[in-house]
Amino acid sequence: MTVDSSMSSGYCSLEEELEDCFFTAKTTFFKNAQSKRLAKNVCKTVEETQHLPTLQEIKQKIESYNSREKNCLGMKLSEDGTYTGFIKVHLKLRRPVTVPAGIRPQSIYDAIKEVNLAATTDKRTSFYLPLDAIKQLHISSTTTVSEVIQGLLKKFMVMDNPQKFALFKRIHKDGQVLFQKLSVADCPLYLRLLAGPDTDVLSFVLKENETGEVEWDAFSIPELQNFLTILEKEEQDKIQQVQKKYDKFRKKLEEALRESQGKPG
């Protein structure tokens, strides 16, 4: 199954999203959901540290959520207290990612059988994902931020270390757009449930993880070599931009000098 995404001008079609999302739910995210207790279903954020909601409270919140959801993407409560639903993740990656080179697109058979096409080749190449592409995921209340990041990277066949990326929640407060980095143990679906279905109130964004010290030991030699290649390319691009800028200034100065020399004293 190929990966479908949409640009910032609009979301991808509902049919495309649902097809991909149900695959995601069936495979990566729900393997261990049934074995987790209700006490682990909800991750407490900074704002929600008072108490864990009861099953009845969760049921009421889900009913309220579904009554406001207009795109048939409501949440579903299971008998064991877990629940499933959808989140949209905006990809705002400004650096290229490492992907396998020279392999065919993923087919429906590959998706169902969980065939890892990236493992079929050792060749790697750098690739820029579309800026602000949107990916919809069908996840469980037990799905953590770490699992969401790993699932997204797997869907796009990104070979980079997941530690290079972070999931942020984007909120609107006092007329400002604010970003808050989520812990790898947070549960995005619970945050979605609390905020309601309106993505203007809360949305999720995948960005480069640029805070704190980089754990270089976590990367392989090929990854480090690829970083150097990317940095060298970025350096050359910057050099060319600066040279073009000052070449333009130089030409304007030379034109101004010629004009001033041509005028009678």
C-alpha positions in Angstrom: 0.0 0.0 0.0 1.4 3.3 -1.0 1.6 6.2 1.4 -0.9 9.0 0.6 -0.4 12.5 2.0 -1.9 15.9 1.5 -0.3 19.3 1.5 -1.3 22.3 3.6 -4.0 23.4 1.2 -6.3 20.5 2.3 -6.6 17.0 3.7 -6.4 13.9 1.6 -9.7 12.3 0.6 -11.6 10.4 3.3 -11.5 7.1 1.3 -7.7 7.3 1.0 -7.2 8.1 4.6 -9.5 5.4 5.9 -7.9 2.7 3.8 -4.5 3.6 5.1 -5.6 4.1 8.7 -7.3 0.8 9.1 -4.2 -0.9 7.9 -2.2 1.0 10.5 -4.6 0.1 13.3 -4.7 -3.6 12.4 -0.9 -4.0 12.4 1.5 -1.7 14.1 -0.4 -0.1 16.9 -2.8 -2.6 18.4 -0.6 -5.6 18.9 -0.4 -5.2 22.7 -3.5 -3.1 23.3 -5.6 -5.9 24.7 -3.1 -6.9 27.4 -2.8 -3.4 28.9 -4.9 -2.3 31.9 -7.3 0.6 31.9 -4.9 2.4 34.3 -2.4 2.5 31.5 -4.9 3.6 28.9 -4.5 7.3 29.8 -1.3 9.2 29.9 -1.3 12.2 32.3 -0.2 15.4 30.8 0.9 18.5 32.8 -2.6 19.8 32.7 -4.3 16.5 33.6 -2.5 15.2 36.7 -5.4 15.3 39.1 -6.8 11.8 38.6 -7.2 9.0 36.1 -10.7 9.1 34.6 -13.1 6.3 35.4 -14.5 4.0 32.7 -17.8 5.9 33.0 -16.1 9.3 32.5 -14.3 8.0 29.5 -17.6 6.7 28.1 -19.2 10.1 28.6 -16.2 11.9 27.0 -16.4 9.6 23.9 -20.1 10.1 23.5 -19.6 13.9 23.7 -16.7 13.7 21.2 -18.6 11.6 18.7 -21.6 13.9 18.9 -19.3 16.7 17.6 -17.4 14.7 15.1 -18.8 15.4 11.6 -16.6 13.2 9.4 -17.6 9.7 10.6 -14.3 9.4 12.4 -15.5 8.9 15.9 -14.0 7.0 18.7 -15.0 3.5 19.7 -14.9 2.1 23.3 -14.0 -1.6 23.8 -15.2 -3.9 26.6 -11.7 -3.8 28.3 -11.8 -0.1 28.6 -9.5 0.8 25.7 -10.8 2.9 22.9 -9.7 3.6 19.3 -9.9 6.7 17.1 -8.2 8.9 14.6 -5.5 11.6 14.8 -4.0 13.7 12.1 -0.3 14.4 12.2 1.3 17.3 10.3 4.8 16.6 9.1 7.0 19.7 9.3 10.4 18.2 8.5 12.9 20.7 7.1 15.8 18.4 6.7 16.0 15.4 4.3 15.3 11.9 5.7 17.1 8.7 4.8 15.1 6.2 2.8 15.9 3.0 1.0 16.9 3.5 -2.7 15.7 1.6 -5.7 12.7 -0.3 -4.3 9.2 -0.6 -5.6 6.3 1.1 -3.9 4.5 -0.8 -1.1 1.6 -2.9 -2.4 -1.6 -3.9 -0.5 -0.2 -7.4 -0.1 2.9 -5.9 1.5 0.8 -3.9 3.9 -1.4 -6.8 4.9 1.6 -9.2 5.3 3.7 -6.4 7.0 6.5 -6.9 4.5 9.4 -4.6 5.4 10.6 -3.4 2.0 13.3 -1.3 3.5 15.0 -4.5 4.7 15.3 -5.8 1.1 18.1 -3.4 0.2 21.2 -1.8 1.8 21.2 1.2 -0.5 20.2 4.5 1.0 19.3 7.9 -0.4 18.2 11.3 1.1 14.8 12.5 0.4 12.7 15.6 1.4 9.3 14.8 2.6 6.6 17.3 1.4 6.6 20.1 3.9 3.4 20.1 6.0 2.1 16.9 4.6 -0.7 15.4 6.7 -1.0 11.8 7.7 -4.1 10.3 9.4 -3.6 7.4 11.8 -6.0 5.0 13.4 -4.7 4.3 16.9 -5.6 3.1 20.3 -5.8 4.8 23.7 -2.7 2.8 24.6 -0.6 4.0 21.7 2.2 6.2 22.9 4.0 9.1 21.2 7.0 6.9 20.7 4.8 4.3 18.8 3.2 7.0 16.7 6.6 8.3 15.6 7.9 4.8 14.8 4.7 4.1 12.9 5.0 7.2 10.8 8.6 6.5 10.0 7.7 3.0 9.0 4.8 4.2 6.8 7.2 6.5 4.9 10.0 3.9 5.0 12.3 6.4 6.8 15.5 4.7 8.0 16.6 7.5 10.4 16.7 6.9 14.1 13.3 7.7 15.8 15.2 9.8 18.4 15.8 12.4 15.7 12.1 13.2 15.7 9.6 14.6 18.2 5.8 14.9 18.3 4.4 18.3 19.3 0.9 19.4 20.1 -0.1 22.7 18.5 -2.7 24.8 20.4 -4.2 28.2 20.0 -4.1 30.4 23.1 -4.7 34.1 23.5 -4.5 34.6 19.7 -1.1 32.8 19.5 -0.1 29.5 18.0 1.9 27.5 20.6 3.9 24.3 20.3 4.6 21.9 23.2 6.8 18.9 22.9 5.1 15.7 24.0 6.8 13.1 26.1 7.4 9.8 24.4 5.1 8.1 27.0 2.1 10.5 26.3 -0.9 9.1 24.6 -2.1 11.3 21.7 -5.6 9.8 21.5 -6.3 10.8 25.1 -5.2 14.4 24.3 -7.5 14.3 21.2 -10.4 13.1 23.4 -9.9 15.9 25.9 -9.6 18.6 23.3 -12.4 17.3 21.1 -12.4 16.8 17.3 -11.7 20.4 16.3 -8.1 20.5 14.9 -8.1 24.3 15.3 -8.1 23.7 19.1 -5.5 20.9 19.1 -3.4 19.3 16.3 -0.2 17.2 16.2 3.0 18.0 14.4 6.0 15.9 13.8 9.3 17.9 13.7 13.0 17.4 14.1 14.0 16.8 17.7 16.5 19.6 18.2 16.4 20.0 21.9 19.0 18.6 24.3 22.2 16.9 23.5 22.4 14.6 20.5 23.3 11.0 21.4 25.7 10.4 18.5 26.4 6.9 19.8 22.9 5.9 19.0 23.6 6.3 15.2 25.3 3.8 12.9 28.4 4.7 10.8 26.3 4.9 7.6 23.9 7.3 9.3 26.7 9.5 10.5 28.3 9.5 7.0 24.9 10.4 5.6 24.7 13.3 8.0 28.0 14.6 6.8 26.9 14.4 3.2 23.7 16.3 4.0 25.6 19.0 5.9 28.1 19.4 3.0 25.2 19.8 0.6 23.5 22.4 2.8 26.8 24.2 3.3 27.3 24.4 -0.5 23.7 25.6 -1.0 24.3 28.4 1.6 27.6 29.4 0.0 25.9 29.7 -3.4 23.0 31.7 -1.9 25.5 34.2 -0.3 27.6 34.4 -3.4 24.5 35.2 -5.5 23.4 37.8 -3.0 26.7 39.7 -3.1 27.1 39.3 -6.8 23.8 41.1 -7.2 25.0 43.9 -4.8 28.3 44.2 -6.7 26.6 44.6 -10.0 24.3 47.3 -8.6 27.4 49.1 -7.2 29.3 48.9 -10.4 26.2 50.2 -12.3 26.0 53.1 -9.9 29.7 53.9 -10.3 29.4 53.9 -14.1 26.5 56.2 -14.0 28.2 58.6 -11.6 31.4 58.6 -13.7 29.4 59.3 -16.9 27.8 62.4 -15.4 29.5 65.8 -16.0 31.4 67.1 -13.0 
